[in-house]
Amino acid sequence: MTKARLLRLSVVLVSIFMILLIIVYWDNVGTAHFYLHTSFSRPRSPGGIAAGEDWEALPDVDEFLAKLLSSSLKQNSSIPRKAEQILVQGSNKPVLSNLEENVRGYDWSTHKDRNSLDQEKLQVERQRTLLEFCANSSFTFPTKERSFDDIPNYELNHLIVDDRHGVIYCYVPKVACTNWKRVMIVLSESLLDHGVPYRNPLDIPREHVHNTSTHLTFNKFWRRYGKFSRHLMKIKLKKYTKFLFVRDPFVRLISAFRSKFELENEDFYRRFAIPMLKLYSNHTNLPTSVSEAFGAGLKVSFSDFIQYLLDPRTEKMAPFNEHWRQIYRLCHPCQIDYDFIGKLETLDEDAAYLLQLLKVDRLLRFPPSYRNRTASSWEDNWFAKIPLAWRQQLYKLYEADFVLFGYPKPENLLKD
């Protein structure tokens, strides 16, 4: 009887072990192939403990998976030589296959006249600001007190994972996310061109960049790893390098409005412009196509857009679209310990420094920034016709993004 029980127990244990091995090697480039070759100077908490050092002990299954994954790292501790030797030269001109990129253009100057920033110090300051306000009980905003386990899977769809280099990127629309997605595609080799992985980010067509099937995101983990998905997420969040890029919240809104409502965008016209024009401009019998609407001079005004954001009915119908959803709702900065916080205002310097820290600067270069980028100096003109009360409500709506990421309160817009 005892031997039979031991036999059954052995079969169960072997089955569990085989399932775990299958999970780990589920993908062609799986968790077992990441490279822990990056190092960051991390900010110190008031108690003197470096951020990330106060991780609670992982559950037993997490520990088991972590050891299992780590055992596979010994044979994959460096970038393959072939990839390491490739130095991608920037193209002489960008691929302009999209109307928006044609309108905005690229800035191909080398920016040699810019003062070099003390990037290490800058990162310490940005992370310290974030940590302090996440820990400040007097500063509150929705979802702040949630744990990582409380975040539903569908809210983790902005976390893109590159297992080859051990990198997690949280993309924020209107913050150079198209080009950062291109970088992640090159690093992860998740998209092929005639059977060969892309090497130059700008060679990747825009329509492929934003195709959700191109990227491995945390939201897809459940389909791949089942009940072990949260455990693997936690392991990767602990071991991988996590970064995001942010932007002045009000300037980001202006940029979103310009690209989605000043240019002909069929999808955004039908989903958002038609309801806005009906609700806030009292238009009826609107054209069904954006080209007809633009031809008739029917466009959403910036005032319509602000009313839409402030209207309590908007969130009741559906969450904010990702192009104007708050960054703290996209990237969960109080639940995820980011190693690097970049800003669009210092994009060129931050991007170069990050690629250097990731030790992939020999593999690729970050695409040059856009010229005619929406500037913070435009805020006064854009908000001039917006009532003061609306501006104040709008600030409250995006206050967490201002505070967490160190953007000054726009006092000139919030007072008479």
Buried (B, 14 or more C-beta within 10 A) or exposed (E): EEEEEEEEEEEEEEEEEEEBEEBBEEBEBBBBBBBBBBEBBBBBBEEEEEBBEEEEEBEEEBEBBBEBBEEBBEEBEEBEEEBEEEEBEBBEEBBBEBEBBEBBEBBBEEEEEEEEEEBEEBBBBBBBBBBBBBEEEEBEBEBBEBEBEEBEBEBBBBBBBBBBBBBBBBBBBBBBBBBBBBBBBBBBBBBEEEEEBBBBBBBBBBEBBBEEEBBBBBBBBBEBBEEBBBBBBBBBBBBBBBBBBBBBBBBBBBBBBBBBBBBBBEEBBBEBBBBBBEBBBEEEEBBEEBEEBBEEEBBBBBBBBBBBBBBEEBEEEEEBBBBBBBBBBBBBBBBBBBBBBBBBBBBBBBBBBBBEBBBBBBBBBBBBBBEEBBEBEBBEEBBEEBEEEBBEEBBEBBBBBBBBBBBEEBEEBBEE
